[in-house]
């Protein structure tokens, strides 16, 4: 089953000391690149979170942000560093004397100064356990979204494979007619020269012409690649790189088909093939 590399998940949980929220965003990337934004108290646990995320993801640029809103402790009085507040007040007075037109400072702004409001230290380990469980939940939600998007991409790729298969069948069915027309055209050219041609040499030249414009081998490889693509779509492993390689192989056969074309219909079919292959390639850039 295909998985897209793009996705979003947001999960929250209430704990005894506050609210935890994970937000995960993922976009396309050649490899797996996981970045974390964590609260200060939980930064030492980044490596553990990274391993947890990496085990659930294959490819993509993934941004994981953890937010923690601490609950108000009704039992304990808010602790304020009065010495720091006094120092800040002196500095404000000094500035006010030099800049008399400056608006008065709102006391709330002083409370926001780092270190003014002192909170009791929290026990990190239970919080880490809660965050880890919540991360698992967010990763599952992300996986479900990526799987759903991957299913949509797989259906599109299957439809394009069917279109390519139909074009290949049409081109193959017309090849006897194309070869006969090419031989007739070669005979007309020789007849226009008003010279007597060696029948044996003429047959050799016609055989060489038929070999030059014969595309059975290219069509066989094209159909073989389609079988490989369909098998890859059912694989449980990340298959984005393999599908990308198969797109290159499909494109190679379409180019050869165009270069060997002996009539406008085959040339048009080669162009149609390249359009379909490019549509597939664009979608495969999103596949894990």
Secondary structure, DSSP 4 states (H G I P E B T S, - for coil): ---BS-EEEEEEEEETTEEEEEEEEEE--SSEEEEEE--GGGGGGHHHHHHHHHTT--SEEEEEEEEEEEPP-SSSPPEE-HHHHHHHHHHHHHHHHH-TTSPPPPHHHHHTSTTTEE-----HHHHHHHHHHHHHHHHHHHHHHHHHHHHHHHHHHHHHHHHHHHHHHHHHHHHHHHHHHHHHHHHHHHHHTT-PPPHHHHHHHHHHHHHHH--HHHHHHHHHHHHHHHHHHT-SS--HHHHHHHHHHHHHHHHHHHHH--SHHHHHHHHHHHHHHHHHHHHHTTB-
